[in-house]
Amino acid sequence: MRPTVTTAVATSSALSAADRCDRCGAQAYLRVELQSGGELLFCAHHAREHGDKLREIAAHVIDETDKLRETPATAPGDEH
C-alpha cells in the first residue's frame, strides 16, 4: 500500500536583494515554482533567455522584472 502524501504549498513572498539567480548569482527578478515542486530563481537576463521554456514547466511564475524599469526617486540636491 502506498502512503498518502499531502503537500502544503507556501505562498511565495516578493523577491528581495538577497534572492540570487541560480545561473549567475546576480539579483533574481523571476521566481519559477515548478510543477515538480522545486523552485528556480533567475536574473532579468536569464529570465529573458529561458523564460518561454520555464513557463512551460512552471506551476507558478513571479515576474518582478518590471522593477528594473521603475524610475528611481530624485536624490535630495539633484532637483536642478
mmCIF file of the N, C-alpha and C atoms, coordinates in Angstrom:
data_MODEL
# 
_entry.id   MODEL 
# 
loop_
_atom_site.group_PDB 
_atom_site.id 
_atom_site.type_symbol 
_atom_site.label_atom_id 
_atom_site.label_alt_id 
_atom_site.label_comp_id 
_atom_site.label_asym_id 
_atom_site.label_entity_id 
_atom_site.label_seq_id 
_atom_site.pdbx_PDB_ins_code 
_atom_site.Cartn_x 
_atom_site.Cartn_y 
_atom_site.Cartn_z 
_atom_site.occupancy 
_atom_site.B_iso_or_equiv 
_atom_site.pdbx_formal_charge 
_atom_site.auth_seq_id 
_atom_site.auth_comp_id 
_atom_site.auth_asym_id 
_atom_site.auth_atom_id 
_atom_site.pdbx_PDB_model_num 
ATOM 1   N N  . MET A 1 1  ? 0.845  -1.175 0.000   1.00 0.00 ? 1  MET A N  1 
ATOM 2   C CA . MET A 1 1  ? 0.000  0.000  0.000   1.00 0.00 ? 1  MET A CA 1 
ATOM 3   C C  . MET A 1 1  ? 0.889  1.237  0.000   1.00 0.00 ? 1  MET A C  1 
ATOM 4   N N  . ARG A 1 2  ? 0.558  2.209  -0.835  1.00 0.00 ? 2  ARG A N  1 
ATOM 5   C CA . ARG A 1 2  ? 1.348  3.435  -0.933  1.00 0.00 ? 2  ARG A CA 1 
ATOM 6   C C  . ARG A 1 2  ? 0.885  4.435  0.120   1.00 0.00 ? 2  ARG A C  1 
ATOM 7   N N  . PRO A 1 3  ? 1.828  5.144  0.733   1.00 0.00 ? 3  PRO A N  1 
ATOM 8   C CA . PRO A 1 3  ? 1.446  6.148  1.736   1.00 0.00 ? 3  PRO A CA 1 
ATOM 9   C C  . PRO A 1 3  ? 0.785  7.353  1.070   1.00 0.00 ? 3  PRO A C  1 
ATOM 10  N N  . THR A 1 4  ? -0.100 7.996  1.807   1.00 0.00 ? 4  THR A N  1 
ATOM 11  C CA . THR A 1 4  ? -0.735 9.214  1.327   1.00 0.00 ? 4  THR A CA 1 
ATOM 12  C C  . THR A 1 4  ? 0.208  10.373 1.601   1.00 0.00 ? 4  THR A C  1 
ATOM 13  N N  . VAL A 1 5  ? 0.424  11.181 0.587   1.00 0.00 ? 5  VAL A N  1 
ATOM 14  C CA . VAL A 1 5  ? 1.327  12.328 0.718   1.00 0.00 ? 5  VAL A CA 1 
ATOM 15  C C  . VAL A 1 5  ? 0.512  13.601 0.572   1.00 0.00 ? 5  VAL A C  1 
ATOM 16  N N  . THR A 1 6  ? 0.632  14.457 1.537   1.00 0.00 ? 6  THR A N  1 
ATOM 17  C CA . THR A 1 6  ? -0.029 15.753 1.488   1.00 0.00 ? 6  THR A CA 1 
ATOM 18  C C  . THR A 1 6  ? 1.043  16.814 1.390   1.00 0.00 ? 6  THR A C  1 
ATOM 19  N N  . THR A 1 7  ? 0.898  17.689 0.414   1.00 0.00 ? 7  THR A N  1 
ATOM 20  C CA . THR A 1 7  ? 1.888  18.735 0.221   1.00 0.00 ? 7  THR A CA 1 
ATOM 21  C C  . THR A 1 7  ? 1.252  20.081 0.505   1.00 0.00 ? 7  THR A C  1 
ATOM 22  N N  . ALA A 1 8  ? 1.864  20.832 1.391   1.00 0.00 ? 8  ALA A N  1 
ATOM 23  C CA . ALA A 1 8  ? 1.409  22.193 1.664   1.00 0.00 ? 8  ALA A CA 1 
ATOM 24  C C  . ALA A 1 8  ? 2.288  23.138 0.853   1.00 0.00 ? 8  ALA A C  1 
ATOM 25  N N  . VAL A 1 9  ? 1.648  24.045 0.151   1.00 0.00 ? 9  VAL A N  1 
ATOM 26  C CA . VAL A 1 9  ? 2.392  24.999 -0.662  1.00 0.00 ? 9  VAL A CA 1 
ATOM 27  C C  . VAL A 1 9  ? 2.382  26.345 0.035   1.00 0.00 ? 9  VAL A C  1 
ATOM 28  N N  . ALA A 1 10 ? 3.561  26.845 0.332   1.00 0.00 ? 10 ALA A N  1 
ATOM 29  C CA . ALA A 1 10 ? 3.671  28.147 0.973   1.00 0.00 ? 10 ALA A CA 1 
ATOM 30  C C  . ALA A 1 10 ? 3.501  29.233 -0.069  1.00 0.00 ? 10 ALA A C  1 
ATOM 31  N N  . THR A 1 11 ? 2.843  30.307 0.312   1.00 0.00 ? 11 THR A N  1 
ATOM 32  C CA . THR A 1 11 ? 2.702  31.442 -0.584  1.00 0.00 ? 11 THR A CA 1 
ATOM 33  C C  . THR A 1 11 ? 4.049  32.131 -0.697  1.00 0.00 ? 11 THR A C  1 
ATOM 34  N N  . SER A 1 12 ? 4.516  32.314 -1.910  1.00 0.00 ? 12 SER A N  1 
ATOM 35  C CA . SER A 1 12 ? 5.819  32.927 -2.120  1.00 0.00 ? 12 SER A CA 1 
ATOM 36  C C  . SER A 1 12 ? 5.759  34.413 -1.825  1.00 0.00 ? 12 SER A C  1 
ATOM 37  N N  . SER A 1 13 ? 6.790  34.882 -1.185  1.00 0.00 ? 13 SER A N  1 
ATOM 38  C CA . SER A 1 13 ? 6.870  36.299 -0.903  1.00 0.00 ? 13 SER A CA 1 
ATOM 39  C C  . SER A 1 13 ? 7.572  37.001 -2.052  1.00 0.00 ? 13 SER A C  1 
ATOM 40  N N  . ALA A 1 14 ? 7.538  38.306 -2.027  1.00 0.00 ? 14 ALA A N  1 
ATOM 41  C CA . ALA A 1 14 ? 8.212  39.097 -3.053  1.00 0.00 ? 14 ALA A CA 1 
ATOM 42  C C  . ALA A 1 14 ? 9.711  38.803 -3.013  1.00 0.00 ? 14 ALA A C  1 
ATOM 43  N N  . LEU A 1 15 ? 10.338 38.939 -4.138  1.00 0.00 ? 15 LEU A N  1 
ATOM 44  C CA . LEU A 1 15 ? 11.782 38.728 -4.217  1.00 0.00 ? 15 LEU A CA 1 
ATOM 45  C C  . LEU A 1 15 ? 12.504 39.897 -3.555  1.00 0.00 ? 15 LEU A C  1 
ATOM 46  N N  . SER A 1 16 ? 13.640 39.609 -2.948  1.00 0.00 ? 16 SER A N  1 
ATOM 47  C CA . SER A 1 16 ? 14.438 40.648 -2.295  1.00 0.00 ? 16 SER A CA 1 
ATOM 48  C C  . SER A 1 16 ? 15.842 40.645 -2.875  1.00 0.00 ? 16 SER A C  1 
ATOM 49  N N  . ALA A 1 17 ? 16.650 41.590 -2.466  1.00 0.00 ? 17 ALA A N  1 
ATOM 50  C CA . ALA A 1 17 ? 18.033 41.678 -2.935  1.00 0.00 ? 17 ALA A CA 1 
ATOM 51  C C  . ALA A 1 17 ? 18.840 40.450 -2.515  1.00 0.00 ? 17 ALA A C  1 
ATOM 52  N N  . ALA A 1 18 ? 18.361 39.730 -1.527  1.00 0.00 ? 18 ALA A N  1 
ATOM 53  C CA . ALA A 1 18 ? 19.061 38.524 -1.074  1.00 0.00 ? 18 ALA A CA 1 
ATOM 54  C C  . ALA A 1 18 ? 18.807 37.329 -1.988  1.00 0.00 ? 18 ALA A C  1 
ATOM 55  N N  . ASP A 1 19 ? 17.760 37.386 -2.807  1.00 0.00 ? 19 ASP A N  1 
ATOM 56  C CA . ASP A 1 19 ? 17.457 36.300 -3.739  1.00 0.00 ? 19 ASP A CA 1 
ATOM 57  C C  . ASP A 1 19 ? 18.384 36.409 -4.945  1.00 0.00 ? 19 ASP A C  1 
ATOM 58  N N  . ARG A 1 20 ? 19.081 35.322 -5.258  1.00 0.00 ? 20 ARG A N  1 
ATOM 59  C CA . ARG A 1 20 ? 20.113 35.342 -6.301  1.00 0.00 ? 20 ARG A CA 1 
ATOM 60  C C  . ARG A 1 20 ? 19.769 34.386 -7.431  1.00 0.00 ? 20 ARG A C  1 
ATOM 61  N N  . CYS A 1 21 ? 20.167 34.755 -8.637  1.00 0.00 ? 21 CYS A N  1 
ATOM 62  C CA . CYS A 1 21 ? 19.947 33.942 -9.834  1.00 0.00 ? 21 CYS A CA 1 
ATOM 63  C C  . CYS A 1 21 ? 20.673 32.597 -9.701  1.00 0.00 ? 21 CYS A C  1 
ATOM 64  N N  . ASP A 1 22 ? 19.964 31.528 -10.021 1.00 0.00 ? 22 ASP A N  1 
ATOM 65  C CA . ASP A 1 22 ? 20.559 30.194 -9.962  1.00 0.00 ? 22 ASP A CA 1 
ATOM 66  C C  . ASP A 1 22 ? 21.593 29.962 -11.064 1.00 0.00 ? 22 ASP A C  1 
ATOM 67  N N  . ARG A 1 23 ? 21.598 30.769 -12.093 1.00 0.00 ? 23 ARG A N  1 
ATOM 68  C CA . ARG A 1 23 ? 22.550 30.617 -13.190 1.00 0.00 ? 23 ARG A CA 1 
ATOM 69  C C  . ARG A 1 23 ? 23.835 31.403 -12.966 1.00 0.00 ? 23 ARG A C  1 
ATOM 70  N N  . CYS A 1 24 ? 23.721 32.665 -12.477 1.00 0.00 ? 24 CYS A N  1 
ATOM 71  C CA . CYS A 1 24 ? 24.919 33.515 -12.433 1.00 0.00 ? 24 CYS A CA 1 
ATOM 72  C C  . CYS A 1 24 ? 25.147 34.215 -11.098 1.00 0.00 ? 24 CYS A C  1 
ATOM 73  N N  . GLY A 1 25 ? 24.204 34.167 -10.182 1.00 0.00 ? 25 GLY A N  1 
ATOM 74  C CA . GLY A 1 25 ? 24.379 34.787 -8.878  1.00 0.00 ? 25 GLY A CA 1 
ATOM 75  C C  . GLY A 1 25 ? 23.964 36.244 -8.797  1.00 0.00 ? 25 GLY A C  1 
ATOM 76  N N  . ALA A 1 26 ? 23.485 36.833 -9.902  1.00 0.00 ? 26 ALA A N  1 
ATOM 77  C CA . ALA A 1 26 ? 23.002 38.218 -9.880  1.00 0.00 ? 26 ALA A CA 1 
ATOM 78  C C  . ALA A 1 26 ? 21.671 38.269 -9.125  1.00 0.00 ? 26 ALA A C  1 
ATOM 79  N N  . GLN A 1 27 ? 21.189 39.468 -8.827  1.00 0.00 ? 27 GLN A N  1 
ATOM 80  C CA . GLN A 1 27 ? 19.917 39.598 -8.130  1.00 0.00 ? 27 GLN A CA 1 
ATOM 81  C C  . GLN A 1 27 ? 18.801 38.980 -8.965  1.00 0.00 ? 27 GLN A C  1 
ATOM 82  N N  . ALA A 1 28 ? 17.960 38.188 -8.322  1.00 0.00 ? 28 ALA A N  1 
ATOM 83  C CA . ALA A 1 28 ? 16.869 37.499 -9.013  1.00 0.00 ? 28 ALA A CA 1 
ATOM 84  C C  . ALA A 1 28 ? 15.640 38.396 -9.110  1.00 0.00 ? 28 ALA A C  1 
ATOM 85  N N  . TYR A 1 29 ? 15.000 38.355 -10.276 1.00 0.00 ? 29 TYR A N  1 
ATOM 86  C CA . TYR A 1 29 ? 13.760 39.084 -10.523 1.00 0.00 ? 29 TYR A CA 1 
ATOM 87  C C  . TYR A 1 29 ? 12.647 38.161 -11.011 1.00 0.00 ? 29 TYR A C  1 
ATOM 88  N N  . LEU A 1 30 ? 12.935 36.877 -11.142 1.00 0.00 ? 30 LEU A N  1 
ATOM 89  C CA . LEU A 1 30 ? 11.942 35.912 -11.589 1.00 0.00 ? 30 LEU A CA 1 
ATOM 90  C C  . LEU A 1 30 ? 12.033 34.679 -10.703 1.00 0.00 ? 30 LEU A C  1 
ATOM 91  N N  . ARG A 1 31 ? 10.900 34.297 -10.116 1.00 0.00 ? 31 ARG A N  1 
ATOM 92  C CA . ARG A 1 31 ? 10.819 33.071 -9.315  1.00 0.00 ? 31 ARG A CA 1 
ATOM 93  C C  . ARG A 1 31 ? 9.902  32.116 -10.069 1.00 0.00 ? 31 ARG A C  1 
ATOM 94  N N  . VAL A 1 32 ? 10.382 30.917 -10.324 1.00 0.00 ? 32 VAL A N  1 
ATOM 95  C CA . VAL A 1 32 ? 9.605  29.906 -11.032 1.00 0.00 ? 32 VAL A CA 1 
ATOM 96  C C  . VAL A 1 32 ? 9.376  28.746 -10.077 1.00 0.00 ? 32 VAL A C  1 
ATOM 97  N N  . GLU A 1 33 ? 8.112  28.530 -9.735  1.00 0.00 ? 33 GLU A N  1 
ATOM 98  C CA . GLU A 1 33 ? 7.743  27.383 -8.918  1.00 0.00 ? 33 GLU A CA 1 
ATOM 99  C C  . GLU A 1 33 ? 7.383  26.266 -9.889  1.00 0.00 ? 33 GLU A C  1 
ATOM 100 N N  . LEU A 1 34 ? 8.145  25.194 -9.845  1.00 0.00 ? 34 LEU A N  1 
ATOM 101 C CA . LEU A 1 34 ? 7.991  24.109 -10.805 1.00 0.00 ? 34 LEU A CA 1 
ATOM 102 C C  . LEU A 1 34 ? 6.831  23.188 -10.460 1.00 0.00 ? 34 LEU A C  1 
ATOM 103 N N  . GLN A 1 35 ? 6.259  22.571 -11.473 1.00 0.00 ? 35 GLN A N  1 
ATOM 104 C CA . GLN A 1 35 ? 5.178  21.607 -11.271 1.00 0.00 ? 35 GLN A CA 1 
ATOM 105 C C  . GLN A 1 35 ? 5.652  20.440 -10.415 1.00 0.00 ? 35 GLN A C  1 
ATOM 106 N N  . SER A 1 36 ? 6.947  20.149 -10.480 1.00 0.00 ? 36 SER A N  1 
ATOM 107 C CA . SER A 1 36 ? 7.516  19.047 -9.701  1.00 0.00 ? 36 SER A CA 1 
ATOM 108 C C  . SER A 1 36 ? 7.727  19.418 -8.235  1.00 0.00 ? 36 SER A C  1 
ATOM 109 N N  . GLY A 1 37 ? 7.508  20.693 -7.901  1.00 0.00 ? 37 GLY A N  1 
ATOM 110 C CA . GLY A 1 37 ? 7.627  21.127 -6.516  1.00 0.00 ? 37 GLY A CA 1 
ATOM 111 C C  . GLY A 1 37 ? 8.863  21.930 -6.207  1.00 0.00 ? 37 GLY A C  1 
ATOM 112 N N  . GLY A 1 38 ? 9.821  22.003 -7.105  1.00 0.00 ? 38 GLY A N  1 
ATOM 113 C CA . GLY A 1 38 ? 11.032 22.786 -6.875  1.00 0.00 ? 38 GLY A CA 1 
ATOM 114 C C  . GLY A 1 38 ? 10.824 24.251 -7.187  1.00 0.00 ? 38 GLY A C  1 
ATOM 115 N N  . GLU A 1 39 ? 11.881 25.003 -7.050  1.00 0.00 ? 39 GLU A N  1 
ATOM 116 C CA . GLU A 1 39 ? 11.833 26.438 -7.294  1.00 0.00 ? 39 GLU A CA 1 
ATOM 117 C C  . GLU A 1 39 ? 13.144 26.886 -7.932  1.00 0.00 ? 39 GLU A C  1 
ATOM 118 N N  . LEU A 1 40 ? 13.057 27.768 -8.904  1.00 0.00 ? 40 LEU A N  1 
ATOM 119 C CA . LEU A 1 40 ? 14.236 28.336 -9.539  1.00 0.00 ? 40 LEU A CA 1 
ATOM 120 C C  . LEU A 1 40 ? 14.132 29.845 -9.513  1.00 0.00 ? 40 LEU A C  1 
ATOM 121 N N  . LEU A 1 41 ? 15.292 30.504 -9.371  1.00 0.00 ? 41 LEU A N  1 
ATOM 122 C CA . LEU A 1 41 ? 15.357 31.967 -9.379  1.00 0.00 ? 41 LEU A CA 1 
ATOM 123 C C  . LEU A 1 41 ? 16.260 32.414 -10.521 1.00 0.00 ? 41 LEU A C  1 
ATOM 124 N N  . PHE A 1 42 ? 15.863 33.499 -11.212 1.00 0.00 ? 42 PHE A N  1 
ATOM 125 C CA . PHE A 1 42 ? 16.650 33.985 -12.328 1.00 0.00 ? 42 PHE A CA 1 
ATOM 126 C C  . PHE A 1 42 ? 16.738 35.500 -12.332 1.00 0.00 ? 42 PHE A C  1 
ATOM 127 N N  . CYS A 1 43 ? 17.892 36.003 -12.773 1.00 0.00 ? 43 CYS A N  1 
ATOM 128 C CA . CYS A 1 43 ? 18.064 37.433 -13.004 1.00 0.00 ? 43 CYS A CA 1 
ATOM 129 C C  . CYS A 1 43 ? 17.254 37.791 -14.254 1.00 0.00 ? 43 CYS A C  1 
ATOM 130 N N  . ALA A 1 44 ? 17.144 39.077 -14.562 1.00 0.00 ? 44 ALA A N  1 
ATOM 131 C CA . ALA A 1 44 ? 16.374 39.503 -15.727 1.00 0.00 ? 44 ALA A CA 1 
ATOM 132 C C  . ALA A 1 44 ? 16.956 38.934 -17.020 1.00 0.00 ? 44 ALA A C  1 
ATOM 133 N N  . HIS A 1 45 ? 18.272 38.913 -17.137 1.00 0.00 ? 45 HIS A N  1 
ATOM 134 C CA . HIS A 1 45 ? 18.920 38.393 -18.344 1.00 0.00 ? 45 HIS A CA 1 
ATOM 135 C C  . HIS A 1 45 ? 18.558 36.933 -18.578 1.00 0.00 ? 45 HIS A C  1 
ATOM 136 N N  . HIS A 1 46 ? 18.728 36.106 -17.569 1.00 0.00 ? 46 HIS A N  1 
ATOM 137 C CA . HIS A 1 46 ? 18.431 34.685 -17.730 1.00 0.00 ? 46 HIS A CA 1 
ATOM 138 C C  . HIS A 1 46 ? 16.923 34.424 -17.789 1.00 0.00 ? 46 HIS A C  1 
ATOM 139 N N  . ALA A 1 47 ? 16.117 35.293 -17.194 1.00 0.00 ? 47 ALA A N  1 
ATOM 140 C CA . ALA A 1 47 ? 14.663 35.175 -17.316 1.00 0.00 ? 47 ALA A CA 1 
ATOM 141 C C  . ALA A 1 47 ? 14.257 35.365 -18.777 1.00 0.00 ? 47 ALA A C  1 
ATOM 142 N N  . ARG A 1 48 ? 14.859 36.355 -19.450 1.00 0.00 ? 48 ARG A N  1 
ATOM 143 C CA . ARG A 1 48 ? 14.562 36.571 -20.876 1.00 0.00 ? 48 ARG A CA 1 
ATOM 144 C C  . ARG A 1 48 ? 15.076 35.400 -21.715 1.00 0.00 ? 48 ARG A C  1 
ATOM 145 N N  . GLU A 1 49 ? 16.250 34.914 -21.389 1.00 0.00 ? 49 GLU A N  1 
ATOM 146 C CA . GLU A 1 49 ? 16.866 33.832 -22.168 1.00 0.00 ? 49 GLU A CA 1 
ATOM 147 C C  . GLU A 1 49 ? 16.081 32.526 -22.067 1.00 0.00 ? 49 GLU A C  1 
ATOM 148 N N  . HIS A 1 50 ? 15.574 32.214 -20.884 1.00 0.00 ? 50 HIS A N  1 
ATOM 149 C CA . HIS A 1 50 ? 14.939 30.915 -20.642 1.00 0.00 ? 50 HIS A CA 1 
ATOM 150 C C  . HIS A 1 50 ? 13.450 31.012 -20.326 1.00 0.00 ? 50 HIS A C  1 
ATOM 151 N N  . GLY A 1 51 ? 12.885 32.220 -20.352 1.00 0.00 ? 51 GLY A N  1 
ATOM 152 C CA . GLY A 1 51 ? 11.514 32.443 -19.906 1.00 0.00 ? 51 GLY A CA 1 
ATOM 153 C C  . GLY A 1 51 ? 10.457 31.572 -20.549 1.00 0.00 ? 51 GLY A C  1 
ATOM 154 N N  . ASP A 1 52 ? 10.498 31.424 -21.873 1.00 0.00 ? 52 ASP A N  1 
ATOM 155 C CA . ASP A 1 52 ? 9.472  30.632 -22.563 1.00 0.00 ? 52 ASP A CA 1 
ATOM 156 C C  . ASP A 1 52 ? 9.500  29.172 -22.111 1.00 0.00 ? 52 ASP A C  1 
ATOM 157 N N  . LYS A 1 53 ? 10.673 28.595 -22.028 1.00 0.00 ? 53 LYS A N  1 
ATOM 158 C CA . LYS A 1 53 ? 10.803 27.196 -21.597 1.00 0.00 ? 53 LYS A CA 1 
ATOM 159 C C  . LYS A 1 53 ? 10.382 27.034 -20.140 1.00 0.00 ? 53 LYS A C  1 
ATOM 160 N N  . LEU A 1 54 ? 10.764 28.015 -19.307 1.00 0.00 ? 54 LEU A N  1 
ATOM 161 C CA . LEU A 1 54 ? 10.423 27.933 -17.884 1.00 0.00 ? 54 LEU A CA 1 
ATOM 162 C C  . LEU A 1 54 ? 8.917  27.972 -17.673 1.00 0.00 ? 54 LEU A C  1 
ATOM 163 N N  . ARG A 1 55 ? 8.230  28.799 -18.433 1.00 0.00 ? 55 ARG A N  1 
ATOM 164 C CA . ARG A 1 55 ? 6.783  28.898 -18.280 1.00 0.00 ? 55 ARG A CA 1 
ATOM 165 C C  . ARG A 1 55 ? 6.080  27.600 -18.676 1.00 0.00 ? 55 ARG A C  1 
ATOM 166 N N  . GLU A 1 56 ? 6.708  26.814 -19.549 1.00 0.00 ? 56 GLU A N  1 
ATOM 167 C CA . GLU A 1 56 ? 6.138  25.522 -19.943 1.00 0.00 ? 56 GLU A CA 1 
ATOM 168 C C  . GLU A 1 56 ? 6.143  24.515 -18.795 1.00 0.00 ? 56 GLU A C  1 
ATOM 169 N N  . ILE A 1 57 ? 7.130  24.608 -17.909 1.00 0.00 ? 57 ILE A N  1 
ATOM 170 C CA . ILE A 1 57 ? 7.262  23.637 -16.819 1.00 0.00 ? 57 ILE A CA 1 
ATOM 171 C C  . ILE A 1 57 ? 6.872  24.212 -15.458 1.00 0.00 ? 57 ILE A C  1 
ATOM 172 N N  . ALA A 1 58 ? 6.401  25.460 -15.461 1.00 0.00 ? 58 ALA A N  1 
ATOM 173 C CA . ALA A 1 58 ? 6.099  26.149 -14.205 1.00 0.00 ? 58 ALA A CA 1 
ATOM 174 C C  . ALA A 1 58 ? 4.678  25.891 -13.735 1.00 0.00 ? 58 ALA A C  1 
ATOM 175 N N  . ALA A 1 59 ? 4.542  25.803 -12.426 1.00 0.00 ? 59 ALA A N  1 
ATOM 176 C CA . ALA A 1 59 ? 3.225  25.787 -11.810 1.00 0.00 ? 59 ALA A CA 1 
ATOM 177 C C  . ALA A 1 59 ? 2.800  27.229 -11.527 1.00 0.00 ? 59 ALA A C  1 
ATOM 178 N N  . HIS A 1 60 ? 3.789  28.074 -11.246 1.00 0.00 ? 60 HIS A N  1 
ATOM 179 C CA . HIS A 1 60 ? 3.529  29.474 -10.910 1.00 0.00 ? 60 HIS A CA 1 
ATOM 180 C C  . HIS A 1 60 ? 4.792  30.276 -11.198 1.00 0.00 ? 60 HIS A C  1 
ATOM 181 N N  . VAL A 1 61 ? 4.624  31.486 -11.724 1.00 0.00 ? 61 VAL A N  1 
ATOM 182 C CA . VAL A 1 61 ? 5.767  32.353 -12.017 1.00 0.00 ? 61 VAL A CA 1 
ATOM 183 C C  . VAL A 1 61 ? 5.540  33.706 -11.366 1.00 0.00 ? 61 VAL A C  1 
ATOM 184 N N  . ILE A 1 62 ? 6.547  34.182 -10.654 1.00 0.00 ? 62 ILE A N  1 
ATOM 185 C CA . ILE A 1 62 ? 6.524  35.525 -10.094 1.00 0.00 ? 62 ILE A CA 1 
ATOM 186 C C  . ILE A 1 62 ? 7.574  36.319 -10.860 1.00 0.00 ? 62 ILE A C  1 
ATOM 187 N N  . ASP A 1 63 ? 7.108  37.265 -11.665 1.00 0.00 ? 63 ASP A N  1 
ATOM 188 C CA . ASP A 1 63 ? 7.977  38.052 -12.531 1.00 0.00 ? 63 ASP A CA 1 
ATOM 189 C C  . ASP A 1 63 ? 8.020  39.490 -12.018 1.00 0.00 ? 63 ASP A C  1 
ATOM 190 N N  . GLU A 1 64 ? 9.174  39.882 -11.491 1.00 0.00 ? 64 GLU A N  1 
ATOM 191 C CA . GLU A 1 64 ? 9.350  41.236 -10.968 1.00 0.00 ? 64 GLU A CA 1 
ATOM 192 C C  . GLU A 1 64 ? 10.353 42.024 -11.802 1.00 0.00 ? 64 GLU A C  1 
ATOM 193 N N  . THR A 1 65 ? 10.535 41.619 -13.069 1.00 0.00 ? 65 THR A N  1 
ATOM 194 C CA . THR A 1 65 ? 11.485 42.329 -13.929 1.00 0.00 ? 65 THR A CA 1 
ATOM 195 C C  . THR A 1 65 ? 11.046 43.764 -14.194 1.00 0.00 ? 65 THR A C  1 
ATOM 196 N N  . ASP A 1 66 ? 9.758  44.066 -13.994 1.00 0.00 ? 66 ASP A N  1 
ATOM 197 C CA . ASP A 1 66 ? 9.292  45.441 -14.182 1.00 0.00 ? 66 ASP A CA 1 
ATOM 198 C C  . ASP A 1 66 ? 9.928  46.405 -13.185 1.00 0.00 ? 66 ASP A C  1 
ATOM 199 N N  . LYS A 1 67 ? 10.449 45.888 -12.077 1.00 0.00 ? 67 LYS A N  1 
ATOM 200 C CA . LYS A 1 67 ? 11.139 46.740 -11.103 1.00 0.00 ? 67 LYS A CA 1 
ATOM 201 C C  . LYS A 1 67 ? 12.360 47.419 -11.722 1.00 0.00 ? 67 LYS A C  1 
ATOM 202 N N  . LEU A 1 68 ? 12.905 46.817 -12.763 1.00 0.00 ? 68 LEU A N  1 
ATOM 203 C CA . LEU A 1 68 ? 14.086 47.379 -13.413 1.00 0.00 ? 68 LEU A CA 1 
ATOM 204 C C  . LEU A 1 68 ? 13.743 48.587 -14.268 1.00 0.00 ? 68 LEU A C  1 
ATOM 205 N N  . ARG A 1 69 ? 12.482 48.764 -14.615 1.00 0.00 ? 69 ARG A N  1 
ATOM 206 C CA . ARG A 1 69 ? 12.056 49.890 -15.438 1.00 0.00 ? 69 ARG A CA 1 
ATOM 207 C C  . ARG A 1 69 ? 11.536 51.059 -14.626 1.00 0.00 ? 69 ARG A C  1 
ATOM 208 N N  . GLU A 1 70 ? 11.381 50.878 -13.333 1.00 0.00 ? 70 GLU A N  1 
ATOM 209 C CA . GLU A 1 70 ? 10.883 51.961 -12.488 1.00 0.00 ? 70 GLU A CA 1 
ATOM 210 C C  . GLU A 1 70 ? 11.904 53.077 -12.424 1.00 0.00 ? 70 GLU A C  1 
ATOM 211 N N  . THR A 1 71 ? 11.429 54.319 -12.451 1.00 0.00 ? 71 THR A N  1 
ATOM 212 C CA . THR A 1 71 ? 12.307 55.474 -12.364 1.00 0.00 ? 71 THR A CA 1 
ATOM 213 C C  . THR A 1 71 ? 12.642 55.715 -10.901 1.00 0.00 ? 71 THR A C  1 
ATOM 214 N N  . PRO A 1 72 ? 13.933 55.743 -10.569 1.00 0.00 ? 72 PRO A N  1 
ATOM 215 C CA . PRO A 1 72 ? 14.306 55.988 -9.168  1.00 0.00 ? 72 PRO A CA 1 
ATOM 216 C C  . PRO A 1 72 ? 13.926 57.397 -8.744  1.00 0.00 ? 72 PRO A C  1 
ATOM 217 N N  . ALA A 1 73 ? 13.637 57.550 -7.475  1.00 0.00 ? 73 ALA A N  1 
ATOM 218 C CA . ALA A 1 73 ? 13.305 58.869 -6.926  1.00 0.00 ? 73 ALA A CA 1 
ATOM 219 C C  . ALA A 1 73 ? 14.530 59.770 -7.022  1.00 0.00 ? 73 ALA A C  1 
ATOM 220 N N  . THR A 1 74 ? 14.271 61.070 -7.161  1.00 0.00 ? 74 THR A N  1 
ATOM 221 C CA . THR A 1 74 ? 15.368 62.038 -7.232  1.00 0.00 ? 74 THR A CA 1 
ATOM 222 C C  . THR A 1 74 ? 15.984 62.187 -5.852  1.00 0.00 ? 74 THR A C  1 
ATOM 223 N N  . ALA A 1 75 ? 17.287 62.096 -5.786  1.00 0.00 ? 75 ALA A N  1 
ATOM 224 C CA . ALA A 1 75 ? 18.006 62.254 -4.526  1.00 0.00 ? 75 ALA A CA 1 
ATOM 225 C C  . ALA A 1 75 ? 17.987 63.713 -4.108  1.00 0.00 ? 75 ALA A C  1 
ATOM 226 N N  . PRO A 1 76 ? 17.970 63.990 -2.814  1.00 0.00 ? 76 PRO A N  1 
ATOM 227 C CA . PRO A 1 76 ? 17.997 65.384 -2.354  1.00 0.00 ? 76 PRO A CA 1 
ATOM 228 C C  . PRO A 1 76 ? 19.214 66.097 -2.936  1.00 0.00 ? 76 PRO A C  1 
ATOM 229 N N  . GLY A 1 77 ? 18.970 67.299 -3.452  1.00 0.00 ? 77 GLY A N  1 
ATOM 230 C CA . GLY A 1 77 ? 20.056 68.080 -4.036  1.00 0.00 ? 77 GLY A CA 1 
ATOM 231 C C  . GLY A 1 77 ? 20.200 67.872 -5.525  1.00 0.00 ? 77 GLY A C  1 
ATOM 232 N N  . ASP A 1 78 ? 19.418 66.926 -6.113  1.00 0.00 ? 78 ASP A N  1 
ATOM 233 C CA . ASP A 1 78 ? 19.505 66.647 -7.541  1.00 0.00 ? 78 ASP A CA 1 
ATOM 234 C C  . ASP A 1 78 ? 18.316 67.250 -8.306  1.00 0.00 ? 78 ASP A C  1 
ATOM 235 N N  . GLU A 1 79 ? 17.644 68.220 -7.734  1.00 0.00 ? 79 GLU A N  1 
ATOM 236 C CA . GLU A 1 79 ? 16.449 68.777 -8.341  1.00 0.00 ? 79 GLU A CA 1 
ATOM 237 C C  . GLU A 1 79 ? 16.754 69.714 -9.504  1.00 0.00 ? 79 GLU A C  1 
ATOM 238 N N  . HIS A 1 80 ? 17.980 70.013 -9.827  1.00 0.00 ? 80 HIS A N  1 
ATOM 239 C CA . HIS A 1 80 ? 18.347 71.000 -10.862 1.00 0.00 ? 80 HIS A CA 1 
ATOM 240 C C  . HIS A 1 80 ? 17.802 70.621 -12.184 1.00 0.00 ? 80 HIS A C  1 
# 
